[in-house]
Structure formats: C-alpha cells, structure tokens
C-alpha cells in the first residue's frame, strides 16, 4: 500500500483526498500558494508546503510538484480534478521520476484528451459517436463542407478542450464563418492548441455519464450513471444518480458501453465516460480521465468510496468488486454551491464568509473547504461547497434537497443556493422530465426573492451585536 501522497490540488477535493488518506493510514502532503495559506486542506494534511506568492503558478508547475514529491519522500501524487489532473506531461514526469500518478497512464490521457483521437478509438470499439468530421478541420472551407454533409445545427469544438470551454453552436453557414476563428482563438488561449473539429449538434439531449473503475489486472466495472442535464452554458449545476429518466434497459446498455469504452483504451483507475441521449439513441461525447466533481452521488447510491478505490488501484491492488456485486439504492443529488449571483447574470461573488452553518440531518453530506471567516479568493473556480442529499425514492430526495438548502446558512457572499430551490420546485424537474435546455428554457426561475427566514437572520444579527458589546 502507498505510504505518502502529495495532493496536487486545493479546496474541497484536496480535503476529500486527505480524509481518504487518513482512513487508510497514508500520510498526506498539501501544497498551497499565498491566497490559500489559511485554507482547510492546508490545516488538515499531515504536512504542507508553500509554492510562493503567485496564486496559480505553483499549482500549474509539473516539474516543481514532482520535485517536491521526491524531496518529501512521497510515493504517489493525486492530481484531483482541474489544474494538472488531465495533463499527460505531468503524468509522464511522475512515471519518469518513480512517482505513482494516481490516474491513467500518460498515453491514455493523451489519447482521450485529444477529442478526435478519442472519437476514433470509440468508433473502432463499436461505441456510437455523433456524426462529425473525421479529424481536425484544416480551414473554414472544409468546415463548411462537413457542415453541409451532416446538416445544421453543428458544434465547433476545441480538440484539446474541456470544462465547457472552446465550444460554439452554429445554426447557419454565416454563423459558422463567424464562430470558426473565435473557437480557434479560444482554444489557443485556453489549451495551447489551435486544433478544432466538428460534431452534429444534438438538440436538447440528456447528458448522461457513467462512472468506471479499472485496475491494472484487466478488471473493469461501472458504478451506474449520473444525470448531468441541469447545466448552464455547458457548466453542470445539479447532478443526479441514478438518472430518474432511464429505463432499466437503457441503464444496462449505457453501462455496458462505458465498460467497452474503458477496455478499448486500456484505462486504469477511476474515470467517467460521458454520453448524450436523445430518445433511445446514445452518442459517446468524451471520457474524463480523472475523478469527477460529482463522484459524491455515485458513492451515496453504491456505498463505494471512489477515492479510496483510486488509491488501492494505484498501489497495484485488484478491484474488490465484480460487476454483479455492485448495486445502487435510492437517489442522490449534488448541488454545486457556487459563489455567484444568479440574479446578476451569475457574476462571481468572492469575499469573506461572515457566517457559515452546514446543513445536516438524515441523508445529507457536505464536501467543502470553507468555514466562518474564510475568504474565498478570486483566482480559482467559484464553487465553494458541494451539498449532497440521498433518499430512497426520487420525490423524497428532491424534498430533502429543498430542506437541506433551506438549512444551510452562508453569509457574506452571494451563492446559487436560492436559485436551486426554484429548480427543485418546478413540476418538470419534480417529474424527472428535463434535458440540457432546462435552465435556458426557464428564465422565470431567476425572479425569486432573496428574503430568507427573517427571524433566523434577526437572531444572527442579535448574536453578533451581543458579542460586539461584550455581553
């Protein structure tokens, strides 16, 4: 088993990994830049090391991180998600220096990170893909020709893209001519590559993804699916496991496709295969070669600790579960509580948290790195906590989500919590009938009032006044 792990990340996922290490008797090493000096992952890890003043530079320097892992006697690095988690250079550097990279091999990250190579691998494995270009597009003339062949609307996508960036929908040749250079520019700035490709735009699909685990001994299992259709501008807001919209036949079929895709590329560790579903037609979208933000809800319905399994797989151990051993129970929802103001076009709302009270009760889980007095820095992703609820049936899970969101108190910044309350009240959501167009189709949900529990707020203010007065 591993003895010491450097966590090449920050925030709630770093805290999550620290906890898994603690349970398994593994020492954890945290890293931080100056804005994160007082972050929770720094406080909770066994050791912590500063990477300097620059907020981002240290987290994005693979050579420095690998050298630090070697210097501190670590046998492995866990990249979490974001930052360098899907960076093949980082994974290869770990391999070259005798450090275990907790994730797939560098060659697999490269293959699945290149969207055209991933599509080609899936096509050869018999996994259905959306109609599109055979490879990268050379110029706008080729783009126009391919679009004419597959039919509008189409999507222009960055080949090395991810996280909802480097994507543009085009409904006409005029829009394609306008958006083509913009995607190239965005791809170059965001991913360091000007390569783009084209896919047929599947209008208003359901976004379904499947969690997989694969060890180094050729064993692969899936942990059922998550429904990520509630999203805004390709960014997920609420995730659900399992999907309330799938039949048992669809569930088994999509799970089987995910296993086939995983085996086809020789994948190891935890990963996620993403699909678009329209009617009964399923299309492969991409594979995320890392732990996902929303792994929590899969853990809730299956009882399997995915981060712990990552560490076991990285240590060379065999999967403890066969597919027939894995079952799900109930429904789980995850709410990404972002430091944003929904009523002001989701403008980021960074600053000091003046009061934070975590929700609790049956079936409630919170993954976070915030606390009262913590200042959310403006340099990173706006997500400040993940609220997860579980219940035996769908309606109870939705009701529990409303109650847990209502329980939570987070003052000093604006968040998306109240907006999620409105989504949970909508009859289509409660009926389990939604797709990726849900948020855009219901702008009226943003007209809610910000007033919440005046009595409770008065109590908080009274307590603050009393403390200030020295009562």
Number of C-alpha atoms within 10 A of each C-alpha: 14 18 15 20 27 30 26 27 25 26 23 23 22 28 24 17 24 25 19 19 23 14 10 15 13 18 17 25 27 23 25 25 20 15 17 20 17 13 22 19 30 24 13 17 22 16 14 18 14 14 19 16 14 12 18 17 11 20 21 16 15 19 14 13 22 25 14 17 23 17 9 15 14 21 20 25 25 25 27 26 19 18 15 19 22 24 18 19 16 21 26 18 19 25 16 11 13 13 22 22 22 28 27 23 19 19 16 19 25 18 18 23 22 17 24 24 17 23 25 16 17 23 15 11 16 12 20 17 20 19 17 21 21 14 16 19 18 11 11 15 11 13 22 17 13 20 25 14 13 17 16 18 18 25 22 26 25 30 26 23 22 20 11 14 18 23 26 19 19 21 14 16 17 10 12 23 15 13 19 23 15 16 21 21 18 18 24 18 12 16 17 12 16 18 22 28 22 27 23 22 21 17 13 15 19 24 24 29 29 26 25 24 23 25 25 18 12 12 18 24 25 24 23 24 26 25 25 24 27 23 18 14 12 15 13 20 19 21 26 26 32 27 24 17 16 17 10 8 9 15 17 14 12 26 22 17 23 29 21 17 24 24 17 15 17 16 27 26 26 29 25 24 24 23 25 22 21 15 7 7 10 22 20 24 20 22 23 21 25 22 24 16 17 22 20 25 25 26 17 24 21 18 13 17 14 22 24 16 21 25 25 20 24 25 18 13 15 16 20 11 13 11 11 7 8 14 12 16 15 16 24 30 29 25 22 23 23 23 24 21 18 20 17 9 9 14 14 19 18 21 16 16 18 14 15 16 12 17 16 16 11 10 16 20 20 17 16 21 21 19 18 14 13 18 19 24 15 14 11 12 13 19 19 20 19 21 26 27 31 26 22 13 13 22 14 15 22 22 15 22 26 20 17 23 21 15 14 15 15 18 15 16 19 23 26 19 24 22 19 21 19 15 20 15 14 12 10 12 15 17 12 14 12 19 22 21 17 18 19 13 9 11 9 10 19 17 11 12 9 10 8 11 9 9 9 11 14 11 11 13 12 12 13 12 12 11 10 9 8 7 7
